[in-house]
Amino acid sequence: MAEKEGDGDQQFEQFERFLKEWSRRDFLRRMGAAAAYTAFSVGILDLLEACGSPTASTSLTPVKGGKLIEGSISDISSFSTINYGDTSSLQMAMLNFDGLLTISGKGDNVPMLASALPTVSSDQLTFTFKLRPNLKWSDGQPLTADDVAFTYNLIFSPDTKDFVSRFRANLEGFVQSVTATDQQTVVFRFSQILASFLDVHCRYGILPKHVLGSVTPKALNTHDFFHGPTVSSGVFKFVRWDKGQQVVLARNDNYWAGASHLDQYIFKVVTDAVVLAQQLKTGELDTGQPDASQFDNLKAVTTITTESFINPGFVYYQFNLDPTKPASKIFGDKNVRKALHTALDRTGMARAVYFGQAVPADSVLPPTTWAYNPNVSPKYPFNKAAAEKMLDDAGWAKGSDGIRAKGGVRMSFEVNTNSGNKVRENLIQVMQQQWKDIGVDASPRAIAFQTLVTQIRSTKTFQVILIGIANGDTDPDQTTLWTTKGIGSAGLNGMSYSNPQVDQLMDSALQTTDRNKRKPIYAQIQNILADELPAPILFYPNYLWGINKRVQNFNVGPYNTYQARPWMKDVFVSDGK
């Protein structure tokens, strides 16, 4: 085993040195990740290219006016602040609707609509927030504690159970009441301690009771407001949504922290992250997250600043374990899941597909989280022979066509990821090849991101999905992803994974705020999920950004990429255009 790993490492080191000199964009675009590595490994490539990275100076004097255009490879699905399931929708919702708190790029709580962090009772069952004085909606109506109570009651109250929110799984059974005791005071009372409340659940964008308060909870699920909000409390307000193309926002002159320097913010949807990088170069986009294959080339562009920093999330793939679905006949055996994961050379994939902007992952928690367990067990180093033996032992024998079968079921399935994300599209091609090497027939297919999210949250019609999680906070609670609660109510447990022990441990970890007591519980959860692999974790990738140098004060960081951006008030474009 060690010899094979060493041989693979040496090849990928040579491959990586080659890519430093050759245009990564052209290489991946023309070859594809799997074919590119294969071609390199047999010695048919010998091409060179070099580049530099000069720096341009910029002014820090604020300029009023102009617009900022941010690129994205995924359109939004709605402006719902309490039932989003994707990062694009979250980002747009939070630019329009502030929460009580937000989070800094480093992960610290920052007061937004609240004037300060809450006061907490000695038994930790009562949280009291004071709102800033004279808060207003963009239409001039006062924003009060009644709006806060209205929003949170939609999430947890039995009276609003017809309203779909994936956060109900987190708050139901913990929150007893949310009441406005006066126009600036809101009180949260709990039936039991919810340790994640402050760091997770105080950032939901507050909704306008004066607009939505008379609508039934069921009707709110499809209400026009969430496709074109008529009022806002964020730094911007809604102008229009040209579906599949762009979202246009304008300055909110009633913003509590002061009006933005910018006249407009435009969220532009492009076909893929390679196109996004090209439009950063041409100036059609001001900011965005480019494909990893483009990142080094962007450093050579004098008009662009590049940033790379750790992503407090992960890339993973979900198996459909629903016993009523055909896929469960393959993936229902955890030894099959272990074999498939063991067959993936994740170290090589990180180097060849992510260009060194990711590291292989073993835990369901990222290293940025205080509960991360670096000694999680078991781990799955690449070992093709071991993977084949595991499948043999599980009764999956190779047929005359080289594909394994058991009981008349062929080990054949489709692997989906979101179209436009070229890194992930390349990943599923590499996974297809490495699984083919052990007698598995996997068919990679990229699909629209919102279709993919719908499959995870509701229809459950997929077989295997490769996707990412972007953690918006530092708390390790993952109730909506790994517990039985997360299967329904539009949760993120697309695997339909249900383990009573994990359910119980996840609840127990929330019943104390003492990190010394919580940490060993999360260590146990990490070990169970590493053993059962309902959704194996592949990588901890970096966030990559390209920012036009005309854009100033764009203070994006690991934790505020998709959360509220109060600093957008201070962003300006130096040319005022």
N, C-alpha and C positions, 0 to 999 in steps of 0.2 A: 504493500500500500504506500509506504513512504516513498519508494522509488518512483511510482507512478505520479504521485503528487509533485515530486521534485521535477520530473520531466515536464509536467504541465506548467509549473511555475516558470521554468526556464523559457519555454516557448512564449508564454504571455509577457515575460519581461522583454523578450526580443520584439514581440508584437507592439508593446507599449512604446519602446524606443523608436520603432518605425513610425508609429502614429504621431510622435512628437515632431517628426520632420515632414510627414505627408499630410495633405489637406484632409482632415477627419471628415469634414462635410462630404466631399466628393467620394471618399473611400466608402463610407457607410451607405450613402445614397445609391451608388452604383452597384455595390456588392451585396448589401444586407449583412447584418452582424454575423450570422452563422457562416455564410459563404465567405465573408471577409477573413474570419479567423482560420477557416479551413484552407483557403487559398494561401494565406501567409504561412501556415504550418507546413505546407508542402513545398514552399520556397519558390513561388512563381511571381513574387512581387519585388520590385526593386526601384522605387520612385522616391524623389526627395522634394521638399518644399520648405522654405524658411520664412519667418516673419519676425517683426519687432513689435514694440509696444510703447510708443511715445505718449506723453501725458500733456493734456491741455489745461490751462489755468481758467478759473471761472470766478465770477463775482458773487458775493454773498449779500449784496444790497437788494432787499425785497423789491419786486416789480409787480405792479397790479395789472391783472388782465391776462388774457390768453387761455389756452387749454392744454391739458395733459392727456395724451392718448396711451393707455396701457393695453398691451396685447395679451390675449388668452387663447388657448387652443380649445376651450370648452365654453359653450354658451351657458347662461343661467337657466334654471327651471322655474324660479319664482323669487319673490322678495320676502318670503315668509321668514320671520326672525326666530320662530320657534318650531319649525318643521323642515329646515333645510337638510339636504343629504349630500351636498357637494360643496366644494370650496368656492366655486364661482358664485353660487347663490349666496353663500355666507358673506362673501366679500361685498357684494352689491347691497345686501340687506344691511350690513353694518355701516356702510357709508351713508345710508339713509336714516338709520334708527340707532341711536345710542342706547347703551345699557346703563345700569347703575354703576358698574365698573368696567374697565377694560384691562388689557395686559400690555406691559412694555415689551420691547423686543427681547429683553433678557428674562422675562417671565415674572415680573413684579406686578402686583395689583395696582391699578391707577384709577382714582375716582373719576367718573364721568358725570352722569346725572346726579349721582350722590355727591354730597359735599365732602365726604370723608369715608373712610372704612367704617363698617357698622360697629355699634356697641353690642357686646355679646354677654348674655347672662352667665352667671357662674356655672350653671348646669349645662350650658352650651345648647340650650333648646329654644332660645329666643334671640333673634337678630333684629336690631332696630337701625334703619337707615334714615338719615336726614337728607332731603333733596336740596340742591342749590336753589337759591331764591330766584323768582321771576323767570323760570324756564318757560319757553314757548315752543309750540309747534310752528312749522313754516307758514301756516295760515293765520298765525297770530293768536290762536287759542292757547290758554295756559296748559302746560304739561304738569300734572300733579301726581300725588301718591295714588289717586284713584286709577290712573293709567297703569301704574306699576301693579297694583292689586289685580286689575282686570287681566293683564297679560299673564301673570303667574297662575291665576285661577284657571285660565285656559289650559295650562299644562298639567296640573295635578288634580284638580277638583273632580269628584265623582259626578257633579252636575254638568260637567263639560266633556264627559267621556266620548261623545260623538265627534269631538274635534281631534284630529289625528296629529300627534306630536311625538317624535321619537324620544323626547326627554321625559315623557310620562313614566317610562320604565325607571328613570333615575329618581324622580321626586315622589311618585306614588308610594304611600306607606311610610313616608318620612315627614313630609310637610303636612301639618295639621290645619293651618290657616295662614292667609296673607291678607292683612287688613290695613286700610289707610286710617290712621287715628286722627290725622289732620291733613291739610293739603300738602304739607312738606314732610310728613312722617309716615313711613310704611314699616309694619311689624310682621316678621316671619316667625311663626311658632311651629315647633317640630314635636312629633310624638316620640321620636328617638333621634339620637345624634346622627347627623349626616356630615361626615368629616370632609367631604369634597365640596360642600356648598359654596364656601367663599371663593375657592380657586377655580370652580367649574361653572356654577349655576347663577352667578351674579352678572353675567355679561350678555344675557339675552336682550336683543333690541326691544325696547318698550313700544307697545302698540297704542294707537289713539282710541281711547274709549269713546270719545265724542263722535268718531266716525264709525266704529265697528261694534260698539256696545249693544246696539239693538238687533244685531244679526245673530241668528241661532248658531250654536257651536257647529252643527253639521253643515250649515250653509257656508260657514267660514272656510271650510276645506277647499271650496272652489270659487271663493269670492274674487271679484275683479280687482280688489285692492292689492292683492298679492302679485298681480301681473302689471300693475301700473299705479303705485301708491299716490294718493292725492295730497297727502301731507307727509312731512318728515321731521325728524328732530336731529338728524346728523349734519355733518359738515356740508353735505350736498342734498339736493332735492331732485326728484324724478322729472325727466322731460319726456323721454320716449324709449321704447325697447323695440328695435328692429330685429325680430327674432332671427337667430343664425348669423347676424351681422354685427350689431353693436347695441350697447346701452349708453344713453346720453343723460348725464346729470348736470345740474347747474348749481351755482353757489346758493347756499341757504343763508340769507341775510339775517335771519333770526337765530343763528347758531349761538349757543350759550357762551362759547369760548371766543367769539368774534368771527366775522365773516372771512372766508377763504380768500387768499390772493387771487386764485384762479377763477376765471369766469365759468369754465366748463371742465368736467372730467368725462372722458369717453373710454368705455370698456369695449375694445374692438376684438371680435372673434376672427381668428385666422385658421387656415386649414391644418397647420401642424407647427411644431416647434422649430423646424428648420426654416419655414417661411417667416416665422416670428423673428428669428435671428436676422434674416435678410432684410426685413422691414425696420429692424433696429439700425442696421447699417445705412439704409437709405433715408432714414429720418421719418419714415411713415409712422413709426411707433416711437414713443418716448421711453417707455419702460416695458419690461416683460421678462419672462423666464425662458431662456433659449434652450434648445437641445444641447445635450452634453457634447455632441460631436462638433458643435459650433463655438464652444466657449473659448478655446484658445485663439481661434481666428478673430473673435470679437475684441480680444485684448490688443489687437493690432490696429483697431479703428480709433482714430484720434478723437472722434466726437463722442465716444462711449466710455463709461466707467463700468467695470465688471466687478461683481461681488460674489463670493462663494462662502457660505456659512452652513453650519450643521442644521439639518432638518430634524426637529424633535418628533419625527414620525418614522414610518417604515413603508417599504414595498413588500407585498405579500400576495399569496394566491389562495383563494377560497375553494374548497371542495364542496360540492353539493351533497350533503349527508342526509337530506330528507328521505326517510325510508319509503315514501310514496313515489319518489322519483327514480327513474331507471339508473341514474348515475350512482346511486347508493349501492348498487350491486357490485360496483368496482371499488368505490371509495369507503364503503362501510367498514372495511377491515383496516385497522390502524397500521398493520404491518405493510399493507400496500402503500398507504400514505408515506410511511417511513422509507420504503424502498424508492418511491418516486423522488423524494427529497434527497436521499443519499446519492442518487444518480446525477444530481446537478452540480457542476463545477462552479460554485458560486464565487470563489476567489477569482477564477479566470473570467467569469462573466462580468464581475465588477470592473476589472481592468479593461476588458475588450469592449464592453457595451457602455459603461459609465465613464470610461476614460479616467479612472482613478477618483471620480467624484462620488464614490459610495464604498461602503465596506460591508462584507457579509454579516448577517445578523443571526442571532440564536434565540433571542428573547422577544416576547410580545411587548415588552417595554423598551423604549429607547434609552440610550445611556444618559440623556439629558434629564431623565426623571430620577428623583432621589431614591425611589424604590427599585431601580434597576439592579438585577442580579447578574454580575459577570460570570458567575459560576453555575449558571443554569444547566440543568442536566435532564435528559441527554442532549448531546450535540450531534450534528450530522456532517462530518467531513466527507468530501467527495470520495466515493469508492465504488466504481462501476461493478466490480466483481461481487462486492457485498450486496449491492442492490439487486443484482441478478439472483443471488442465492436466496435473498429474502422473498422474492417473487416465486422462485421455485418452491420454497418451503411453504408458501401460502397457497400452493396448488395451481398457480398460473403458469401453464406450460406453453412453450413456443410451438406454433403450428407450422405447416409447410411453407406458409408465406412469411415466417419469421415473427409473426405477431402472436402475443400470448392470449390464451383463452382459458376459461374455467366454467364448467357447467353450461357450455353453449354460449357464454357471453364473451365476446372479444374485448380485449383491453384497448378500446378505441373510444376517443372522446374529443370534444372541441374545447379549445382554450381561447377565451376572449380577453381582450383588453380594450382600452379606450383609443379610438382612432385619433390620429394627430399627434399622439405622444410617441415619437419615433424611438425613444429609448425602450419603452415598453413593447412596441411593435417588434423591435429587434430581439428583445428578451424572449418573447414567446416563440420566435423562430429558433433561437438557440435551445430553448427548452424542448421544442419538438425534436430537434436533432439528437439531443442527449438522451431523451426518452426512447427515441427510435433505436438507439444503440443497445438498449436492454430489452427490446421486443415490445415496445409500446407505441401505438398509433395515435399520436396527438395531432390535431388539426388546428393551427393557429388562425384566428380570425379577429380582426379589429372591428369594433362596432361603435356607434355613437355613444358618447359618455353618458348622456341622460338615459339612454336605453339600458346601459350597463347598471346605472344606479337603481333604476326601476326594478331590474331583475334581482338585485341584492335585497332591496327593501320590501318588495311586494310579490312579484310574480314567481320568483325562485325557479325560473325555467332554464338556467344555465347549467353547465357541467363543471367547468373550472373557470374562474375569473381571476386575472391578475390585475391588481389595483393598488393604490396607496392610501395610507392614513396620514393625515396632517393633524397632529395634536395641537390644540389651541391653548393648552394650559400645562402646568407642571404636575398636576395631581395624577396619580397612577390608576385611578378608577376607570375601568373599561366595561362597566355593566352592560351598556348597549351593544357591545361587540361580542362578548363571550358568554353571556348568561341566557337562560331560557327566556327571560323578560325581553331580550333584544330580538327575539324571533318575530314577534308581533309588533303592532303599533308602529310600523315603519322603522324599526330598529335596524342596526347594521349587521346583525347576525344572519347574514345570507346563507351561511352554511347549514342553518337549522341545527346547530350544535347544542346539545343539552346534557349537562353533567350536574347532578344535584350537589356534588361536593364543591364544584366551582361556584355554583349559585350561592351556597352557604358561606363559602370563604369570602366571596366578593361582598356580600352583605355584612359579614363580620368586620371586614377591613374598614367599613364606613362608620362603624359604631364607636370609634375612638379617634380623637385628633392627635393622639400621641404617636408620632412617627416611629418611635422605637418599638411600639406594639404593632403598628400597621405593616412595617417593612417585612418581618418574617412571614406574615400572611401572604403578601404579594410574592415573596420568594417561592412559597409553596404553589401559588397559582401559576407562576411562570414555569415551574417544573412540570406540573400536570399538563399544561398546554404544550410544552415541548415534547412530552411523551405521547400525547394523543394527536397532535398535529391536525386539528380541524382546518387550520389555515396557516400553513408554514410561512414563516417570515424569511424573506430573501435578503433584503439589504436595508441599511440605514443610509439613504442618499443625502447629498448636500443640496441645499437650495442654491440655484444659480440665477444671477440677475444681470441684465444689461440695462444701463440707465444713461440716457442721453445727457451730456454734460450741460445742456441748457437747463436741465431740471435740478433745482436746488432743494435741500432739506427733505429729500425723500428717504425718511429714516426707517426703512423696512428692516426687520430683524427676524430671528428664528421663530418668535412666538406671535408676532403681529402681522405676518404676511397676509393672513385671511381674517384676522379679527378687526375690530374697530380701529380706525387710524386717526386719532385726534390730531396727530402731527400733519395730516393733510391740510389743515388750516394754514400751516406755515409754508407749505410747498409753493414754489413759484417757478415760472419759466423766465430765464434771464432776458429773453428777447420780447417778452410780453405778447407773444403770438399764440 
